[in-house]
C-alpha cells in the first residue's frame, strides 16, 4: 500500500513538471478550507507556484472517507481564465489501493465594480468526479458561494455565506448542504 502511494506521488509530480518550465505566475498563492457539519467534515488545500499547482482534499462522512491529490500545469487562456491539466491520485475507505487518474479544470477570476467574481469547473477521471463553483464578494469582504459536485459515489449542492476577518486572508463560512440536508460552518485562508 505505502509503496504504491509513493510511486503514485512520484509519477504525478514528474508528469506535471515535464509539461513545461515553471515561470513566475501572476497568481501565486495558497488556499486552505475546513468545513464541519454534524455528520461530515471536508478539508481542501491548494497552492500555486509559477505554472504548477498542487491540490489535495480529505472528506470524512458518515460511513466512510475519501482523499485525493492532483498536480497540474496551468495554461493562461487570454480573456477566459486558467486551464489546469495534470495527473491525480485518490483513495476511499472501500479502495484497497491508491488510484491514478487525470484532472482538468478551468478557473476564472474577475474584479467587478462591486468586488469580485470567481468561477471554477473541474473534472477528475477517478470516479467520474466533477465540481462547479461560483463565488461573488463585495469590497467589505462579504461573499456568496454556490457549488455543485458529484461522482460515482456522491452528489451535493451547497450554498454558503462568507465574511473576511479584518480585511485579511482569513474568512469564516456558514452554509447549507441541500442534498444532505445539513448546515455547516467553516474557516478558510486565501492568499491568492
N, C-alpha and C positions, 0 to 999 in steps of 0.2 A: 504494500500500500504506500509506504513512505517513498520507496524507490520510484514508483510511477508518478507521484506528486512532484518530486524533484526534477524528473525528466520532463514532465509537462511544463513546469515553470521555465526551465532552461530553453525548451523548444519555443515556447511562446515569446520569451524575451528576444531570442536570436532572430526569429522571424520578423518581429516588429522592428528591430534595429536595422535589419538588412533592407527594409523597404525604402530607405533613403537616409541621407545625412541629417543629423539634428542641427537645427539652427534656432536662433532666438525667435520666440513667438511673441505676439502682442498680448497673449492672454495666459501667461504662466500663472499658476495658482493651485490652491488646494481646497477641496471641499470635503467636509465630514458632516454626516447627518445621522441622528439617532431618534427613532420614534418608538414609543411604547404604548401598548393598549392592554386590555385585560388578558387577552389570550395570545398576543403576538408581540414581537419586537423586531425591528429592522435597523440595520446599520449599513450605511453606504459611504464609501470613500472614493475620491478620485483626485488625481494630481496630473497636471500638465507641465512639461518642461520642454521648451522648444517645440518640435513637431511630434513628440511622443507623449502619449497619455497612458496612465495606468488607472484602472478602476477595480474595486472589489466590493463585495456585498455579503452580508450574512443575515438570514432571516430565521427566527425561531418562532414556530407556530404550534398550536395545539395538535399534537400527534407527530411532529417532525421538525426538521430543519433543512435549510439549503444554503449553499455558499458558492461563490464563483468569483472569477477574476478575468480581466482582459488587458492586453497591452495593444494599443492601437497607434497607427501612424495617422497624423492629422493632415488633411489637404484643404487649403483655403479655397472656397468657391466664391469668387468675387460677386458680391451682391446677393448671395444666397445664404452662406454660412460656412460651417466647417464640417467636412466629411471625415469620419473616423472609421478606419478599417484595420482589422487585426485578429489574431488568434485569441481564443478564450478557453478557460478550463472551468469545470463545475462539478459539484457533487451534492447529493441529497442523502438523507438518512437511509433511504432504500438502495442507494448505489453501493456496489462493492468496491468500485474504483473511481478515480477521477476520470472525467470525460473531456476530450478535446473538441473544440468547435471553432466557430468564427463569428465575429461580431461586426456589424456595420451600423453606423449611426450618423445622424445629421443634427447639428446644433445651430441655432440662430439667435443671436443677441442683438437687440436694437434699443438705443436710447430713444425716449419719446418726450413729448412736451410735458407729460405728467410724471415721468420717471423712467421706467424701463420695461421691456418685454423680453422674455427668454422662452424659446421653444426647443424641444428635444424629441427626436424619434429614434428608436434603435431596435434592432433585431439580432437575436443570437440563435445560431443553429442548434444549440443544446436545448432540448425540449421545446423547440419552436417558440422561444421566449421573445416577447415583444413588449415595448413600453413607450408611451407617449406622454409628454409633459408640456403644460402651458403655465407660465408664471408671469404675473404683471405686478409691478410695485411702484409706489409713489415716492416722492422725494423725502418724505418723512420716515421712510423705512417700512411702511405698512404694505403687505403683499397678499395676493390671492394666488392659489395654486390649484390647478385641476390636472389630474393624471388618470391614466388608464393603462392596464397591463394584463398580460395573460400568457399562458404557456400550456403545454400538455398536462400540467399538474395544478395550475391555479388560475384565478381570474379575479380582478379587483378594479374598482373605480373609487377615486379619492378626491375629496375637496379639503383644502386647508387654508388657514389664515396664518400669516407670519408677521412678526414685528422685529425689526433690528433693535438691538440694545445700544443706546447712546451713539448711534450712527456708525458703529464698528462692524466687524465681520460676523459677530455672533447674533443669531436670531432665535427667538422662541417660536414654537409652532403648536397649533392645535387644529384638529380636523376630524373628519368622519370617513370611515371606510364603508361605502354603500352596500357592497355585497356581503361583507362580514357583519354588517350592522353593528359596528363598534366605533366609539370615539377613541382618539389617540392624542397624546401630547409628545412634544419632542423639542430638540435643540439642533441647530445647525451652525457650522462655521464655514464661511465662504470668503476666501481671499482673492478670488478672480476679479 
